[in-house]
């Protein structure tokens, strides 16, 4: 019978993987594939390093709510950046017209 080798990862690698999964615009499953880590393992690390409140804080983190809010904020940020670029171009155009 063959035994499955379990990988041992350093805390630095785990924290980096969590940071990548949280800050990237891709699904956690895709981040896990890119890192060569089981998706369930990555979710466990996210809960351990990012999702769980400190003991005794009395707060519960709703990951789904946080991810949805993060997604909405990223979309809004992208829209605002587009608007800002458009305003910069319009200001440059009208500055040329007034001369």
C-alpha positions as CSV (number, residue, x, y, z in Angstrom):
1,X,0.0,0.0,0.0
2,X,1.4,3.4,-0.9
3,X,1.3,6.3,1.5
4,X,0.4,9.7,0.3
5,X,3.2,12.2,1.1
6,X,1.9,15.2,3.0
7,X,3.5,18.5,2.2
8,X,4.7,20.8,5.0
9,X,4.7,24.4,4.2
10,X,6.3,27.2,6.1
11,X,4.2,29.9,7.8
12,X,5.8,32.4,5.4
13,X,4.6,30.5,2.4
14,X,1.1,30.1,3.9
15,X,0.8,33.8,4.7
16,X,2.0,34.6,1.2
17,X,-0.5,32.3,-0.3
18,X,-3.3,33.8,1.7
19,X,-2.2,37.3,0.7
20,X,-2.1,36.3,-3.0
21,X,-5.6,34.7,-2.7
22,X,-7.1,37.6,-0.9
23,X,-5.6,40.4,-3.0
24,X,-5.9,38.9,-6.4
25,X,-8.9,39.3,-8.6
26,X,-9.1,35.6,-9.3
27,X,-11.0,32.8,-7.5
28,X,-9.3,31.1,-4.5
29,X,-9.4,27.8,-6.5
30,X,-7.3,29.3,-9.3
31,X,-4.8,30.7,-6.8
32,X,-4.6,27.3,-5.2
33,X,-3.9,25.6,-8.6
34,X,-1.2,28.2,-9.4
35,X,0.5,27.6,-6.0
36,X,0.1,23.8,-6.3
37,X,-1.9,23.7,-3.1
38,X,-5.2,21.9,-2.4
39,X,-8.1,24.4,-2.5
40,X,-9.4,23.2,0.8
41,X,-6.0,23.7,2.4
42,X,-5.8,27.3,1.1
43,X,-9.3,28.0,2.5
44,X,-8.2,26.7,5.8
45,X,-5.1,29.0,5.7
46,X,-7.3,31.9,4.8
47,X,-9.6,31.2,7.8
48,X,-6.6,30.8,10.0
49,X,-4.5,33.8,9.0
50,X,-7.1,36.2,7.6
51,X,-10.7,35.3,8.5
52,X,-10.7,34.5,12.1
53,X,-11.0,37.2,14.7
54,X,-8.7,37.2,17.6
55,X,-9.8,34.9,20.5
56,X,-12.1,36.7,22.9
57,X,-13.0,39.6,20.5
58,X,-16.6,38.4,20.2
59,X,-16.7,39.2,16.5
60,X,-17.5,36.7,13.8
61,X,-16.3,37.2,10.3
62,X,-18.6,36.4,7.5
63,X,-16.2,35.6,4.7
64,X,-18.9,35.6,2.0
65,X,-19.9,39.1,3.0
66,X,-16.3,40.3,3.1
67,X,-15.5,38.8,-0.3
68,X,-18.6,40.4,-1.9
69,X,-17.7,43.7,-0.4
70,X,-14.2,43.5,-1.6
71,X,-15.4,42.5,-5.1
72,X,-17.8,45.5,-5.2
73,X,-15.1,47.9,-3.9
74,X,-12.7,46.7,-6.6
75,X,-15.3,47.2,-9.3
76,X,-16.0,50.7,-8.0
77,X,-12.3,51.5,-7.8
78,X,-11.9,50.4,-11.5
79,X,-14.9,52.6,-12.5
80,X,-13.5,55.6,-10.6
81,X,-10.1,55.2,-12.2
82,X,-11.7,55.2,-15.7
83,X,-13.7,58.3,-14.8
84,X,-10.5,60.0,-13.5
85,X,-8.7,59.2,-16.8
86,X,-11.6,60.6,-18.8
87,X,-11.6,63.8,-16.8
88,X,-7.9,64.2,-17.2
89,X,-8.2,63.9,-21.0
90,X,-11.2,66.2,-21.1
91,X,-9.3,68.8,-19.0
92,X,-6.3,68.6,-21.4
93,X,-8.7,69.0,-24.4
94,X,-10.4,72.0,-23.0
95,X,-7.2,73.6,-21.9
96,X,-6.0,73.5,-25.6
97,X,-9.3,74.9,-26.8
98,X,-9.1,78.0,-24.5
99,X,-5.7,79.1,-25.8
